[in-house]
Amino acid sequence: MPDSLRPKHWPKSSYDPHYDPLVDAGPGHNRDYAPTYWIGTAGTPPPDDGPVSGDMDAEVVVIGSGYTGLSCAIHLAREHGIKAVVLDANTVAWGCSTRNGGQAQISSGRLKRSQWIQRWGVDVARKMHDEIVEAFELFRSLIAEPEVDCDPQDGGHFYIAHKPGVMPKLEAESKLLNEVFGYKSRVMSREELHETVVKDEEAAGALMEPDGISIHAAKLAFGYMKLARKLGVKIHPASPVMGWKTVNGVNHLTTPGGTVRARTVALATAGYTPPGLHKRTKHRLMPVLSNSMVTRPLDPNEIAACGFKTGSPLTDTRTLRHYYRFLPDGCVQIGSRSAITGADAENPKHLERLQESLYRKFPALTGINLDYSWWGWVDVSHDMMPRIFQPDPDRRIFYAMGYGGNGVMYSAQAGKRMAQMIAGKAQKLDLPIFTSQLPGHGILTPFRRMGQRMMYGWYWLQDEKF
């Protein structure tokens, strides 16, 4: 394309609180970050390689500069000698990777181990567990890298029963983890939890998993970015893919600043995947909004009243679960599901509901001022499990997404697995999350949000009334 006809780079644009991946054509161009606690406290983002400013060729292009895309680029470079080019429509790690709760748990999707067995049988479930254990070790190794200084708070994950009737299910799940998977979880009473972990007034007890680490979400992303660039990866923000065609097996990705040509493309766009990006990802995810907020720092009396003795991840047992934690600077973060649509995201009732949830758990914090409030889109797959997959064996296009809110940890392994597939080193990846595509919703696709509204009502009745 002649320079005279090439679109100019757009200036930095403001954050759009109403962005909706099921409605908008794309996530924007050079938009600023959401006003999260993580962006507000991470410091200046590290240098990048600037927007694409001319036509170029690459061996591999990764679309999406969040945890998954950066991990894929890191492992391509470090383990396979492939220097990828990473493209992002907006600022680096603009989507899920700087809007989550910063909780790394020993899970990958929304399903529990017992549900793995129901779906795939014991043998496959055990292999899945081994995959997740390996993933957690990889995550530990990455956050130990000198470039990745993300304020880790280790100490396990506490899955907290929000009412007494849930305890038998936790006890059964713990028994399964121990006896079938050899994973040493244990059940804690309300009294032990209050004395040694946190004084959540709703809690009837908890399931404790030994593996769980809280991290600073933006510092993790920025650390991955620094590590990737150290390995020779090029990272181009403000470079949305506005056109995509394949010519003689080469993908031509049109950005405002030039066309990037590559035989291999890796998609790591998660809950911010544009509907028109590629036919293989269209309608393969159900993006769901999650709200999050952070209080002002607590004073010593408030800390004592809430009984915070850990900064480890805390999750309650609601279907519309709450994820919460005590931050290193003395603030409290809590998040849960939010509006159905982007247009309704700013409705104050969603923040009010989240505040009421905080007050139920910690009455001493009733009315506390907030320092931050934000929301973001979670990439929920239609069967509640992620996929790392090459949807067409005749085309070198791969994707990794669908974590359902558990991507902080598993995205590192997903990126590594996608890199192995790209490099032709995936012969032993025989689990369902590697051998099948993200399922669609078929003729129900136009009615998904109608169904979501109905299910939210049903989940609330299950969580709070039954």
C-alpha positions, -999 to 999 in steps of 0.1 A, spaced: 0 0 0 14 34 -9 23 56 21 -1 82 8 -30 58 11 -20 42 44 -42 50 74 -24 72 99 -18 60 135 -46 72 157 -37 91 188 -42 76 222 -80 73 229 -97 71 262 -110 40 279 -144 29 267 -165 17 297 -193 4 274 -172 -18 251 -190 -50 244 -174 -79 224 -207 -92 213 -218 -58 199 -187 -39 188 -168 -47 157 -135 -46 175 -118 -36 208 -107 -2 194 -74 13 184 -49 26 208 -73 28 237 -60 35 272 -62 10 300 -93 5 322 -89 24 355 -79 -6 376 -60 -8 408 -33 -28 389 -27 0 364 -28 26 391 -1 10 412 21 -8 386 42 22 377 51 31 341 47 3 316 79 -10 301 90 1 266 74 -16 236 83 -16 199 57 10 189 28 5 164 34 -13 132 48 14 108 53 -5 76 49 -38 58 68 -66 74 73 -104 73 74 -126 104 77 -163 111 49 -162 136 24 -135 145 7 -136 179 -25 -115 181 -31 -104 217 -4 -92 242 -19 -105 274 -6 -133 295 -13 -161 269 1 -142 239 33 -131 258 38 -166 272 35 -181 238 61 -156 225 84 -163 254 83 -201 248 86 -198 211 118 -178 216 133 -196 245 125 -232 236 121 -232 198 143 -203 186 113 -185 170 111 -148 174 74 -139 172 58 -106 164 31 -97 189 2 -74 178 -23 -56 201 -51 -33 191 -46 -11 221 -21 -8 249 -1 -39 259 -21 -63 281 -51 -40 277 -78 -67 283 -82 -95 307 -46 -94 319 -49 -61 336 -85 -64 348 -86 -97 367 -84 -104 404 -47 -115 404 -54 -150 418 -35 -180 406 -52 -212 415 -46 -249 405 -74 -249 379 -78 -240 342 -116 -237 335 -148 -236 355 -151 -273 361 -141 -291 393 -122 -325 393 -154 -344 400 -169 -328 369 -139 -338 349 -146 -374 359 -182 -371 349 -173 -358 315 -142 -378 306 -137 -406 331 -111 -411 358 -81 -418 335 -84 -386 315 -92 -366 346 -60 -378 362 -40 -367 331 -58 -333 332 -48 -330 369 -12 -338 360 -14 -311 333 -26 -285 358 1 -294 384 27 -290 357 12 -257 347 14 -244 383 51 -253 384 56 -234 352 38 -204 366 60 -205 397 91 -206 376 80 -177 355 72 -154 384 106 -163 398 123 -148 367 141 -115 376 121 -96 350 87 -107 365 85 -88 398 47 -92 405 44 -91 444 35 -128 448 17 -138 480 20 -176 483 1 -198 508 -26 -218 490 -61 -213 478 -91 -212 502 -124 -223 487 -148 -209 513 -183 -223 519 -207 -194 518 -234 -214 537 -234 -246 558 -253 -266 532 -222 -265 509 -199 -282 533 -207 -318 523 -198 -310 487 -165 -295 498 -158 -325 520 -165 -349 490 -144 -328 467 -115 -328 492 -118 -366 496 -117 -370 458 -86 -348 455 -68 -368 481 -78 -403 471 -81 -402 433 -56 -375 424 -32 -378 453 -35 -340 459 -33 -331 496 -62 -307 501 -81 -305 534 -113 -292 549 -112 -265 575 -139 -257 600 -154 -222 604 -135 -218 636 -101 -228 622 -107 -206 591 -115 -176 613 -86 -182 636 -59 -189 611 -69 -174 577 -97 -148 576 -129 -139 595 -154 -141 567 -187 -139 586 -205 -159 559 -181 -188 560 -192 -222 572 -158 -236 566 -134 -240 536 -115 -264 513 -78 -256 514 -57 -263 483 -19 -261 489 -13 -243 456 -25 -208 453 -6 -175 448 -19 -139 446 0 -116 423 -1 -80 410 -19 -85 377 -3 -56 357 31 -63 371 28 -99 360 19 -87 324 46 -61 323 71 -87 336 62 -111 309 66 -83 284 101 -74 296 111 -111 295 97 -115 260 115 -85 246 147 -96 263 144 -128 242 140 -109 210 102 -107 207 88 -76 190 56 -62 206 35 -37 187 6 -20 204 -20 3 187 -19 -22 158 -54 -38 154 -59 -64 128 -84 -47 104 -82 -72 76 -70 -108 72 -66 -127 40 -45 -158 31 -25 -158 -1 -6 -190 -11 -6 -202 25 6 -168 39 -16 -148 62 -17 -111 54 -28 -91 85 -37 -55 77 -30 -30 105 -33 8 103 4 11 99 12 -17 75 6 -53 65 22 -81 85 28 -113 66 33 -147 83 26 -183 76 16 -189 113 -8 -169 134 -16 -175 171 -48 -161 185 -47 -150 222 -75 -125 224 -97 -142 251 -128 -122 261 -119 -94 238 -120 -115 206 -137 -94 178 -165 -113 162 -150 -107 127 -114 -115 135 -116 -151 122 -144 -175 114 -128 -202 136 -133 -181 167 -166 -164 158 -192 -172 185 -169 -197 202 -168 -178 235 -195 -163 258 -179 -131 272 -191 -124 307 -186 -92 326 -169 -93 360 -169 -64 384 -140 -57 408 -132 -31 434 -105 -22 459 -110 -4 492 -88 22 508 -61 8 530 -75 -7 562 -64 6 596 -51 -19 622 -85 -22 640 -103 -30 607 -76 -56 598 -81 -73 632 -119 -72 629 -117 -89 595 -91 -114 607 -68 -111 576 -39 -134 582 -31 -142 546 -29 -126 512 -36 -158 494 -65 -162 470 -100 -166 486 -130 -178 466 -165 -185 478 -187 -214 467 -214 -194 449 -220 -203 413 -218 -165 408 -187 -167 429 -168 -139 447 -130 -138 445 -113 -117 472 -80 -111 489 -60 -89 513 -35 -68 492 1 -61 503 -7 -24 509 -35 -32 533 -64 -27 508 -91 -54 502 -100 -64 467 -133 -83 458 -149 -92 425 -178 -110 411 -201 -112 381 -216 -80 368 -239 -66 341 -250 -87 311 -242 -60 285 -215 -34 281 -242 -7 278 -253 -15 313 -218 -19 328 -218 16 344 -252 10 362 -244 18 398 -265 -12 410 -237 -36 400 -212 -18 422 -237 -16 450 -243 -53 449 -206 -60 451 -203 -36 481 -231 -53 499 -213 -86 493 -182 -72 510 -202 -59 539 -218 -94 545 -184 -110 546 -168 -82 566 -193 -61 586 -165 -39 599 -160 -26 564 -196 -14 559 -195 20 542 -157 20 536 -145 42 508 -132 27 476 -100 36 458 -108 17 426 -137 1 407 -136 -15 373 -150 -43 352 -137 -66 324 -148 -94 301 -141 -130 311 -137 -156 282 -161 -183 292 -163 -212 268 -197 -229 262 -185 -261 279 -166 -243 307 -132 -255 297 -103 -239 277 -89 -249 244 -55 -248 229 -60 -259 194 -53 -258 157 -89 -257 143 -79 -264 106 -50 -289 101 -45 -274 66 -40 -238 79 -13 -227 104 -37 -209 127 -39 -217 164 -58 -203 194 -56 -205 232 -86 -192 252 -117 -200 272 -103 -201 308 -136 -190 324 -119 -167 350 -90 -191 359 -65 -178 334 -40 -160 356 -21 -193 362 -31 -216 333 -25 -189 306 13 -194 311 10 -232 303 -16 -225 275 9 -202 259 37 -228 262 14 -255 247 4 -233 218 41 -226 212 47 -264 211 20 -269 186 34 -241 164 69 -256 166 56 -291 157 64 -305 192 29 -314 204 28 -351 197 19 -360 233 -8 -334 238 -38 -358 237 -61 -343 263 -95 -330 252 -85 -294 257 -58 -299 230 -77 -322 206 -111 -305 202 -122 -270 192 -141 -245 213 -178 -256 210 -203 -233 195 -239 -227 205 -255 -234 172 -290 -220 165 -291 -207 201 -263 -182 195 -286 -152 190 -303 -160 223 -273 -165 245 -278 -133 265 -314 -141 271 -303 -174 285 -277 -157 306 -303 -135 322 -324 -165 331 -294 -185 344 -282 -157 366 -316 -156 382 -315 -194 387 -280 -193 401 -290 -165 426 -318 -187 439 -294 -217 442 -267 -196 459 -289 -176 483 -322 -193 488 -320 -231 483 
